[in-house]
Amino acid sequence: MQKELRLAKREDFNKVYRFGKSNANFQFVVYSLPQSKIEKFRAGISVSKKVGNAVVRNRIRRVVKEILRLNADKIKPRFDLVIIARKPAADMEYREMEKSLLHALKRASALRSKTE
């Protein structure tokens, strides 16, 4: 994921948690907050220690970043997103995780419609 697409600062995460809307499915929780200052979307990924050890958490983080990178054209610009992985995500293959994450983003109204 490109550096300008990352949500890295604690204050940015807290702003999205406090003022953003949350939507979830069984594997992911997505907090979304519209931003007018930025041209593209920014995303931060959070994986709790409850999900698994460091190897499992980093694998989930890498796969989610890759899904966001490959589907960046489908995600609406001018959004800050925080994606939280839940425990069932640890047992998923790439395609299942991609389908689940796109479903969670759709529920969060962060995906572009077909006409955009």
Phi and psi in radians as a Rosetta constraint file:
Dihedral C 1 N 2 CA 2 C 2 CIRCULARHARMONIC -1.143 0.35
Dihedral N 2 CA 2 C 2 N 3 CIRCULARHARMONIC 2.646 0.35
Dihedral C 2 N 3 CA 3 C 3 CIRCULARHARMONIC -1.053 0.35
Dihedral N 3 CA 3 C 3 N 4 CIRCULARHARMONIC -0.684 0.35
Dihedral C 3 N 4 CA 4 C 4 CIRCULARHARMONIC -1.263 0.35
Dihedral N 4 CA 4 C 4 N 5 CIRCULARHARMONIC -0.223 0.35
Dihedral C 4 N 5 CA 5 C 5 CIRCULARHARMONIC -1.622 0.35
Dihedral N 5 CA 5 C 5 N 6 CIRCULARHARMONIC 0.003 0.35
Dihedral C 5 N 6 CA 6 C 6 CIRCULARHARMONIC -1.601 0.35
Dihedral N 6 CA 6 C 6 N 7 CIRCULARHARMONIC 2.487 0.35
Dihedral C 6 N 7 CA 7 C 7 CIRCULARHARMONIC -1.802 0.35
Dihedral N 7 CA 7 C 7 N 8 CIRCULARHARMONIC 1.933 0.35
Dihedral C 7 N 8 CA 8 C 8 CIRCULARHARMONIC -2.084 0.35
Dihedral N 8 CA 8 C 8 N 9 CIRCULARHARMONIC -0.558 0.35
Dihedral C 8 N 9 CA 9 C 9 CIRCULARHARMONIC -1.392 0.35
Dihedral N 9 CA 9 C 9 N 10 CIRCULARHARMONIC 2.508 0.35
Dihedral C 9 N 10 CA 10 C 10 CIRCULARHARMONIC -1.021 0.35
Dihedral N 10 CA 10 C 10 N 11 CIRCULARHARMONIC -0.685 0.35
Dihedral C 10 N 11 CA 11 C 11 CIRCULARHARMONIC -1.126 0.35
Dihedral N 11 CA 11 C 11 N 12 CIRCULARHARMONIC -0.606 0.35
Dihedral C 11 N 12 CA 12 C 12 CIRCULARHARMONIC -1.169 0.35
Dihedral N 12 CA 12 C 12 N 13 CIRCULARHARMONIC -0.770 0.35
Dihedral C 12 N 13 CA 13 C 13 CIRCULARHARMONIC -1.030 0.35
Dihedral N 13 CA 13 C 13 N 14 CIRCULARHARMONIC -0.831 0.35
Dihedral C 13 N 14 CA 14 C 14 CIRCULARHARMONIC -1.091 0.35
Dihedral N 14 CA 14 C 14 N 15 CIRCULARHARMONIC -0.659 0.35
Dihedral C 14 N 15 CA 15 C 15 CIRCULARHARMONIC -1.110 0.35
Dihedral N 15 CA 15 C 15 N 16 CIRCULARHARMONIC -0.745 0.35
Dihedral C 15 N 16 CA 16 C 16 CIRCULARHARMONIC -1.174 0.35
Dihedral N 16 CA 16 C 16 N 17 CIRCULARHARMONIC -0.730 0.35
Dihedral C 16 N 17 CA 17 C 17 CIRCULARHARMONIC -1.078 0.35
Dihedral N 17 CA 17 C 17 N 18 CIRCULARHARMONIC -0.751 0.35
Dihedral C 17 N 18 CA 18 C 18 CIRCULARHARMONIC -1.304 0.35
Dihedral N 18 CA 18 C 18 N 19 CIRCULARHARMONIC -0.795 0.35
Dihedral C 18 N 19 CA 19 C 19 CIRCULARHARMONIC -1.849 0.35
Dihedral N 19 CA 19 C 19 N 20 CIRCULARHARMONIC -0.214 0.35
Dihedral C 19 N 20 CA 20 C 20 CIRCULARHARMONIC -1.451 0.35
Dihedral N 20 CA 20 C 20 N 21 CIRCULARHARMONIC 2.974 0.35
Dihedral C 20 N 21 CA 21 C 21 CIRCULARHARMONIC -1.764 0.35
Dihedral N 21 CA 21 C 21 N 22 CIRCULARHARMONIC 2.531 0.35
Dihedral C 21 N 22 CA 22 C 22 CIRCULARHARMONIC -1.965 0.35
Dihedral N 22 CA 22 C 22 N 23 CIRCULARHARMONIC 2.490 0.35
Dihedral C 22 N 23 CA 23 C 23 CIRCULARHARMONIC -2.445 0.35
Dihedral N 23 CA 23 C 23 N 24 CIRCULARHARMONIC 2.619 0.35
Dihedral C 23 N 24 CA 24 C 24 CIRCULARHARMONIC -2.586 0.35
Dihedral N 24 CA 24 C 24 N 25 CIRCULARHARMONIC 2.801 0.35
Dihedral C 24 N 25 CA 25 C 25 CIRCULARHARMONIC -2.283 0.35
Dihedral N 25 CA 25 C 25 N 26 CIRCULARHARMONIC -2.886 0.35
Dihedral C 25 N 26 CA 26 C 26 CIRCULARHARMONIC -1.201 0.35
Dihedral N 26 CA 26 C 26 N 27 CIRCULARHARMONIC -0.479 0.35
Dihedral C 26 N 27 CA 27 C 27 CIRCULARHARMONIC -1.782 0.35
Dihedral N 27 CA 27 C 27 N 28 CIRCULARHARMONIC -0.484 0.35
Dihedral C 27 N 28 CA 28 C 28 CIRCULARHARMONIC -2.400 0.35
Dihedral N 28 CA 28 C 28 N 29 CIRCULARHARMONIC 2.612 0.35
Dihedral C 28 N 29 CA 29 C 29 CIRCULARHARMONIC -2.035 0.35
Dihedral N 29 CA 29 C 29 N 30 CIRCULARHARMONIC 2.315 0.35
Dihedral C 29 N 30 CA 30 C 30 CIRCULARHARMONIC -2.118 0.35
Dihedral N 30 CA 30 C 30 N 31 CIRCULARHARMONIC 2.102 0.35
Dihedral C 30 N 31 CA 31 C 31 CIRCULARHARMONIC -1.726 0.35
Dihedral N 31 CA 31 C 31 N 32 CIRCULARHARMONIC 2.303 0.35
Dihedral C 31 N 32 CA 32 C 32 CIRCULARHARMONIC -2.271 0.35
Dihedral N 32 CA 32 C 32 N 33 CIRCULARHARMONIC 2.449 0.35
Dihedral C 32 N 33 CA 33 C 33 CIRCULARHARMONIC -2.440 0.35
Dihedral N 33 CA 33 C 33 N 34 CIRCULARHARMONIC 2.079 0.35
Dihedral C 33 N 34 CA 34 C 34 CIRCULARHARMONIC -1.137 0.35
Dihedral N 34 CA 34 C 34 N 35 CIRCULARHARMONIC 2.447 0.35
Dihedral C 34 N 35 CA 35 C 35 CIRCULARHARMONIC -2.284 0.35
Dihedral N 35 CA 35 C 35 N 36 CIRCULARHARMONIC 2.305 0.35
Dihedral C 35 N 36 CA 36 C 36 CIRCULARHARMONIC -1.626 0.35
Dihedral N 36 CA 36 C 36 N 37 CIRCULARHARMONIC -0.285 0.35
Dihedral C 36 N 37 CA 37 C 37 CIRCULARHARMONIC -1.353 0.35
Dihedral N 37 CA 37 C 37 N 38 CIRCULARHARMONIC -0.413 0.35
Dihedral C 37 N 38 CA 38 C 38 CIRCULARHARMONIC -1.853 0.35
Dihedral N 38 CA 38 C 38 N 39 CIRCULARHARMONIC 2.645 0.35
Dihedral C 38 N 39 CA 39 C 39 CIRCULARHARMONIC -1.483 0.35
Dihedral N 39 CA 39 C 39 N 40 CIRCULARHARMONIC -0.657 0.35
Dihedral C 39 N 40 CA 40 C 40 CIRCULARHARMONIC -1.911 0.35
Dihedral N 40 CA 40 C 40 N 41 CIRCULARHARMONIC -3.050 0.35
Dihedral C 40 N 41 CA 41 C 41 CIRCULARHARMONIC -1.560 0.35
Dihedral N 41 CA 41 C 41 N 42 CIRCULARHARMONIC 2.741 0.35
Dihedral C 41 N 42 CA 42 C 42 CIRCULARHARMONIC -2.161 0.35
Dihedral N 42 CA 42 C 42 N 43 CIRCULARHARMONIC 2.509 0.35
Dihedral C 42 N 43 CA 43 C 43 CIRCULARHARMONIC -2.348 0.35
Dihedral N 43 CA 43 C 43 N 44 CIRCULARHARMONIC 2.480 0.35
Dihedral C 43 N 44 CA 44 C 44 CIRCULARHARMONIC -2.156 0.35
Dihedral N 44 CA 44 C 44 N 45 CIRCULARHARMONIC 2.552 0.35
Dihedral C 44 N 45 CA 45 C 45 CIRCULARHARMONIC -2.128 0.35
Dihedral N 45 CA 45 C 45 N 46 CIRCULARHARMONIC 2.324 0.35
Dihedral C 45 N 46 CA 46 C 46 CIRCULARHARMONIC -2.218 0.35
Dihedral N 46 CA 46 C 46 N 47 CIRCULARHARMONIC 2.252 0.35
Dihedral C 46 N 47 CA 47 C 47 CIRCULARHARMONIC -2.295 0.35
Dihedral N 47 CA 47 C 47 N 48 CIRCULARHARMONIC 2.037 0.35
Dihedral C 47 N 48 CA 48 C 48 CIRCULARHARMONIC -1.269 0.35
Dihedral N 48 CA 48 C 48 N 49 CIRCULARHARMONIC 2.754 0.35
Dihedral C 48 N 49 CA 49 C 49 CIRCULARHARMONIC -1.134 0.35
Dihedral N 49 CA 49 C 49 N 50 CIRCULARHARMONIC -0.346 0.35
Dihedral C 49 N 50 CA 50 C 50 CIRCULARHARMONIC -1.155 0.35
Dihedral N 50 CA 50 C 50 N 51 CIRCULARHARMONIC -0.413 0.35
Dihedral C 50 N 51 CA 51 C 51 CIRCULARHARMONIC -1.259 0.35
Dihedral N 51 CA 51 C 51 N 52 CIRCULARHARMONIC -0.639 0.35
Dihedral C 51 N 52 CA 52 C 52 CIRCULARHARMONIC 2.926 0.35
Dihedral N 52 CA 52 C 52 N 53 CIRCULARHARMONIC -3.019 0.35
Dihedral C 52 N 53 CA 53 C 53 CIRCULARHARMONIC -1.322 0.35
Dihedral N 53 CA 53 C 53 N 54 CIRCULARHARMONIC -3.122 0.35
Dihedral C 53 N 54 CA 54 C 54 CIRCULARHARMONIC -1.044 0.35
Dihedral N 54 CA 54 C 54 N 55 CIRCULARHARMONIC -0.650 0.35
Dihedral C 54 N 55 CA 55 C 55 CIRCULARHARMONIC -1.091 0.35
Dihedral N 55 CA 55 C 55 N 56 CIRCULARHARMONIC -0.793 0.35
Dihedral C 55 N 56 CA 56 C 56 CIRCULARHARMONIC -1.157 0.35
Dihedral N 56 CA 56 C 56 N 57 CIRCULARHARMONIC -0.799 0.35
Dihedral C 56 N 57 CA 57 C 57 CIRCULARHARMONIC -1.091 0.35
Dihedral N 57 CA 57 C 57 N 58 CIRCULARHARMONIC -0.753 0.35
Dihedral C 57 N 58 CA 58 C 58 CIRCULARHARMONIC -1.201 0.35
Dihedral N 58 CA 58 C 58 N 59 CIRCULARHARMONIC -0.606 0.35
Dihedral C 58 N 59 CA 59 C 59 CIRCULARHARMONIC -1.089 0.35
Dihedral N 59 CA 59 C 59 N 60 CIRCULARHARMONIC -0.802 0.35
Dihedral C 59 N 60 CA 60 C 60 CIRCULARHARMONIC -1.055 0.35
Dihedral N 60 CA 60 C 60 N 61 CIRCULARHARMONIC -0.786 0.35
Dihedral C 60 N 61 CA 61 C 61 CIRCULARHARMONIC -1.052 0.35
Dihedral N 61 CA 61 C 61 N 62 CIRCULARHARMONIC -0.783 0.35
Dihedral C 61 N 62 CA 62 C 62 CIRCULARHARMONIC -1.124 0.35
Dihedral N 62 CA 62 C 62 N 63 CIRCULARHARMONIC -0.755 0.35
Dihedral C 62 N 63 CA 63 C 63 CIRCULARHARMONIC -1.155 0.35
Dihedral N 63 CA 63 C 63 N 64 CIRCULARHARMONIC -0.736 0.35
Dihedral C 63 N 64 CA 64 C 64 CIRCULARHARMONIC -1.120 0.35
Dihedral N 64 CA 64 C 64 N 65 CIRCULARHARMONIC -0.724 0.35
Dihedral C 64 N 65 CA 65 C 65 CIRCULARHARMONIC -1.054 0.35
Dihedral N 65 CA 65 C 65 N 66 CIRCULARHARMONIC -0.719 0.35
Dihedral C 65 N 66 CA 66 C 66 CIRCULARHARMONIC -1.167 0.35
Dihedral N 66 CA 66 C 66 N 67 CIRCULARHARMONIC -0.703 0.35
Dihedral C 66 N 67 CA 67 C 67 CIRCULARHARMONIC -1.078 0.35
Dihedral N 67 CA 67 C 67 N 68 CIRCULARHARMONIC -0.768 0.35
Dihedral C 67 N 68 CA 68 C 68 CIRCULARHARMONIC -1.130 0.35
Dihedral N 68 CA 68 C 68 N 69 CIRCULARHARMONIC -0.693 0.35
Dihedral C 68 N 69 CA 69 C 69 CIRCULARHARMONIC -1.110 0.35
Dihedral N 69 CA 69 C 69 N 70 CIRCULARHARMONIC -0.787 0.35
Dihedral C 69 N 70 CA 70 C 70 CIRCULARHARMONIC -1.300 0.35
Dihedral N 70 CA 70 C 70 N 71 CIRCULARHARMONIC -0.404 0.35
Dihedral C 70 N 71 CA 71 C 71 CIRCULARHARMONIC -1.937 0.35
Dihedral N 71 CA 71 C 71 N 72 CIRCULARHARMONIC 0.361 0.35
Dihedral C 71 N 72 CA 72 C 72 CIRCULARHARMONIC -1.040 0.35
Dihedral N 72 CA 72 C 72 N 73 CIRCULARHARMONIC -0.569 0.35
Dihedral C 72 N 73 CA 73 C 73 CIRCULARHARMONIC -1.225 0.35
Dihedral N 73 CA 73 C 73 N 74 CIRCULARHARMONIC -0.327 0.35
Dihedral C 73 N 74 CA 74 C 74 CIRCULARHARMONIC -1.553 0.35
Dihedral N 74 CA 74 C 74 N 75 CIRCULARHARMONIC -0.253 0.35
Dihedral C 74 N 75 CA 75 C 75 CIRCULARHARMONIC -1.633 0.35
Dihedral N 75 CA 75 C 75 N 76 CIRCULARHARMONIC 2.368 0.35
Dihedral C 75 N 76 CA 76 C 76 CIRCULARHARMONIC -1.099 0.35
Dihedral N 76 CA 76 C 76 N 77 CIRCULARHARMONIC 2.479 0.35
Dihedral C 76 N 77 CA 77 C 77 CIRCULARHARMONIC -1.328 0.35
Dihedral N 77 CA 77 C 77 N 78 CIRCULARHARMONIC 2.988 0.35
Dihedral C 77 N 78 CA 78 C 78 CIRCULARHARMONIC 1.098 0.35
Dihedral N 78 CA 78 C 78 N 79 CIRCULARHARMONIC 0.696 0.35
Dihedral C 78 N 79 CA 79 C 79 CIRCULARHARMONIC -2.265 0.35
Dihedral N 79 CA 79 C 79 N 80 CIRCULARHARMONIC 2.471 0.35
Dihedral C 79 N 80 CA 80 C 80 CIRCULARHARMONIC -1.789 0.35
Dihedral N 80 CA 80 C 80 N 81 CIRCULARHARMONIC 2.256 0.35
Dihedral C 80 N 81 CA 81 C 81 CIRCULARHARMONIC -2.153 0.35
Dihedral N 81 CA 81 C 81 N 82 CIRCULARHARMONIC 2.404 0.35
Dihedral C 81 N 82 CA 82 C 82 CIRCULARHARMONIC -2.085 0.35
Dihedral N 82 CA 82 C 82 N 83 CIRCULARHARMONIC 2.137 0.35
Dihedral C 82 N 83 CA 83 C 83 CIRCULARHARMONIC -1.910 0.35
Dihedral N 83 CA 83 C 83 N 84 CIRCULARHARMONIC 2.143 0.35
Dihedral C 83 N 84 CA 84 C 84 CIRCULARHARMONIC -1.940 0.35
Dihedral N 84 CA 84 C 84 N 85 CIRCULARHARMONIC 2.165 0.35
Dihedral C 84 N 85 CA 85 C 85 CIRCULARHARMONIC -1.538 0.35
Dihedral N 85 CA 85 C 85 N 86 CIRCULARHARMONIC 2.366 0.35
Dihedral C 85 N 86 CA 86 C 86 CIRCULARHARMONIC -1.719 0.35
Dihedral N 86 CA 86 C 86 N 87 CIRCULARHARMONIC 2.953 0.35
Dihedral C 86 N 87 CA 87 C 87 CIRCULARHARMONIC -0.962 0.35
Dihedral N 87 CA 87 C 87 N 88 CIRCULARHARMONIC -0.722 0.35
Dihedral C 87 N 88 CA 88 C 88 CIRCULARHARMONIC -1.057 0.35
Dihedral N 88 CA 88 C 88 N 89 CIRCULARHARMONIC -0.366 0.35
Dihedral C 88 N 89 CA 89 C 89 CIRCULARHARMONIC -1.154 0.35
Dihedral N 89 CA 89 C 89 N 90 CIRCULARHARMONIC -0.402 0.35
Dihedral C 89 N 90 CA 90 C 90 CIRCULARHARMONIC -1.162 0.35
Dihedral N 90 CA 90 C 90 N 91 CIRCULARHARMONIC -0.459 0.35
Dihedral C 90 N 91 CA 91 C 91 CIRCULARHARMONIC -1.702 0.35
Dihedral N 91 CA 91 C 91 N 92 CIRCULARHARMONIC 0.131 0.35
Dihedral C 91 N 92 CA 92 C 92 CIRCULARHARMONIC -1.660 0.35
Dihedral N 92 CA 92 C 92 N 93 CIRCULARHARMONIC 2.607 0.35
Dihedral C 92 N 93 CA 93 C 93 CIRCULARHARMONIC -1.445 0.35
Dihedral N 93 CA 93 C 93 N 94 CIRCULARHARMONIC 2.955 0.35
Dihedral C 93 N 94 CA 94 C 94 CIRCULARHARMONIC -0.977 0.35
Dihedral N 94 CA 94 C 94 N 95 CIRCULARHARMONIC -0.900 0.35
Dihedral C 94 N 95 CA 95 C 95 CIRCULARHARMONIC -1.079 0.35
Dihedral N 95 CA 95 C 95 N 96 CIRCULARHARMONIC -0.712 0.35
Dihedral C 95 N 96 CA 96 C 96 CIRCULARHARMONIC -1.123 0.35
Dihedral N 96 CA 96 C 96 N 97 CIRCULARHARMONIC -0.743 0.35
Dihedral C 96 N 97 CA 97 C 97 CIRCULARHARMONIC -1.136 0.35
Dihedral N 97 CA 97 C 97 N 98 CIRCULARHARMONIC -0.697 0.35
Dihedral C 97 N 98 CA 98 C 98 CIRCULARHARMONIC -1.091 0.35
Dihedral N 98 CA 98 C 98 N 99 CIRCULARHARMONIC -0.812 0.35
Dihedral C 98 N 99 CA 99 C 99 CIRCULARHARMONIC -1.066 0.35
Dihedral N 99 CA 99 C 99 N 100 CIRCULARHARMONIC -0.765 0.35
Dihedral C 99 N 100 CA 100 C 100 CIRCULARHARMONIC -1.161 0.35
Dihedral N 100 CA 100 C 100 N 101 CIRCULARHARMONIC -0.755 0.35
Dihedral C 100 N 101 CA 101 C 101 CIRCULARHARMONIC -1.164 0.35
Dihedral N 101 CA 101 C 101 N 102 CIRCULARHARMONIC -0.735 0.35
Dihedral C 101 N 102 CA 102 C 102 CIRCULARHARMONIC -1.119 0.35
Dihedral N 102 CA 102 C 102 N 103 CIRCULARHARMONIC -0.612 0.35
Dihedral C 102 N 103 CA 103 C 103 CIRCULARHARMONIC -1.111 0.35
Dihedral N 103 CA 103 C 103 N 104 CIRCULARHARMONIC -0.776 0.35
Dihedral C 103 N 104 CA 104 C 104 CIRCULARHARMONIC -1.131 0.35
Dihedral N 104 CA 104 C 104 N 105 CIRCULARHARMONIC -0.684 0.35
Dihedral C 104 N 105 CA 105 C 105 CIRCULARHARMONIC -1.157 0.35
Dihedral N 105 CA 105 C 105 N 106 CIRCULARHARMONIC -0.649 0.35
Dihedral C 105 N 106 CA 106 C 106 CIRCULARHARMONIC -1.114 0.35
Dihedral N 106 CA 106 C 106 N 107 CIRCULARHARMONIC -0.744 0.35
Dihedral C 106 N 107 CA 107 C 107 CIRCULARHARMONIC -1.095 0.35
Dihedral N 107 CA 107 C 107 N 108 CIRCULARHARMONIC -0.528 0.35
Dihedral C 107 N 108 CA 108 C 108 CIRCULARHARMONIC -1.468 0.35
Dihedral N 108 CA 108 C 108 N 109 CIRCULARHARMONIC 0.047 0.35
Dihedral C 108 N 109 CA 109 C 109 CIRCULARHARMONIC 1.025 0.35
Dihedral N 109 CA 109 C 109 N 110 CIRCULARHARMONIC 0.595 0.35
Dihedral C 109 N 110 CA 110 C 110 CIRCULARHARMONIC -1.761 0.35
Dihedral N 110 CA 110 C 110 N 111 CIRCULARHARMONIC -0.036 0.35
Dihedral C 110 N 111 CA 111 C 111 CIRCULARHARMONIC -1.713 0.35
Dihedral N 111 CA 111 C 111 N 112 CIRCULARHARMONIC 2.537 0.35
Dihedral C 111 N 112 CA 112 C 112 CIRCULARHARMONIC -1.219 0.35
Dihedral N 112 CA 112 C 112 N 113 CIRCULARHARMONIC 2.617 0.35
Dihedral C 112 N 113 CA 113 C 113 CIRCULARHARMONIC -1.401 0.35
Dihedral N 113 CA 113 C 113 N 114 CIRCULARHARMONIC 2.936 0.35
Dihedral C 113 N 114 CA 114 C 114 CIRCULARHARMONIC -1.083 0.35
Dihedral N 114 CA 114 C 114 N 115 CIRCULARHARMONIC -0.503 0.35
Dihedral C 114 N 115 CA 115 C 115 CIRCULARHARMONIC -1.473 0.35
Dihedral N 115 CA 115 C 115 N 116 CIRCULARHARMONIC -0.281 0.35
